[in-house]
């Protein structure tokens, strides 16, 4: 799951507050239960469960982040980065 996040450009990463929890400790177990996770891997966006048991494609991740964007600046940055990524991976 971390790998797909690492492919994002720095200007997109600025909008992301990323935290990885281990389900081998109480904090991670608590977060998994709080988010109503059922299987691993699990990815939440804005504290909402977005992906379970799959690692999203870069295209899917951009679409999810665009849906969660809270400002025009974020949306514009994400749209430009998404278009560039799709050109590079086409």
C-alpha positions in Angstrom: 0.0 0.0 0.0 2.9 2.3 0.8 4.3 1.8 -2.7 1.4 3.4 -4.5 1.6 6.4 -2.1 5.3 6.8 -2.8 4.6 7.2 -6.5 2.7 10.4 -6.0 4.6 13.6 -6.7 5.8 15.9 -3.9 3.1 18.6 -4.5 0.4 15.9 -4.1 2.1 14.4 -1.0 1.9 17.9 0.6 -1.9 17.4 0.9 -1.6 13.9 2.4 -1.2 13.2 6.1 -0.1 9.6 5.9 0.0 7.3 8.9 0.7 3.5 8.8 -0.4 1.4 11.8 0.7 -2.1 12.6 -2.0 -4.5 13.6 0.6 -6.1 15.9 0.1 -3.4 18.6 -2.8 -2.0 20.5 -2.9 1.3 18.7 -3.0 -0.3 15.3 -5.7 -2.8 16.3 -7.7 0.1 17.8 -7.5 2.1 14.6 -8.4 -1.0 12.5 -11.5 -1.7 14.6 -12.5 2.0 14.8 -12.4 2.3 11.0 -14.4 -1.0 10.8 -11.6 -2.7 8.9 -12.2 -6.4 8.1 -9.2 -7.5 6.0 -5.7 -6.3 5.1 -4.5 -4.2 3.4 -6.9 -1.4 4.3 -6.6 2.2 3.1 -8.7 5.1 4.6 -9.1 8.5 3.1 -10.3 11.3 5.4 -10.7 8.6 8.1 -13.2 6.7 5.9 -12.5 3.2 4.7 -11.7 3.5 1.0 -10.0 0.2 0.0 -10.0 -3.2 1.6 -8.1 -6.2 0.5 -6.8 -4.5 -2.6 -4.1 -2.0 -3.4 -5.7 0.7 -5.6 -4.2 1.4 -9.0 -2.7 4.9 -9.4 -5.7 5.9 -11.4 -8.1 4.7 -8.7 -6.1 6.5 -6.0 -6.2 9.8 -7.8 -9.9 9.5 -8.3 -10.4 8.8 -4.6 -8.1 11.7 -3.6 -9.9 14.0 -6.0 -13.2 13.1 -4.4 -11.8 13.9 -1.0 -10.1 17.2 -2.0 -11.2 20.1 0.2 -10.1 23.1 -1.9 -9.8 24.2 -5.6 -6.0 24.3 -5.1 -6.0 20.6 -4.1 -8.3 19.6 -6.9 -6.2 21.5 -9.5 -2.9 20.0 -8.3 -4.4 16.5 -8.2 -5.9 16.8 -11.7 -2.6 18.0 -13.2 -0.6 15.2 -11.4 -3.2 12.6 -12.5 -3.0 13.6 -16.1 0.8 13.6 -16.0 0.8 10.1 -14.3 -1.6 8.7 -16.9 0.6 10.0 -19.7 3.7 8.5 -18.2 2.1 5.1 -17.5 0.3 4.8 -20.8 
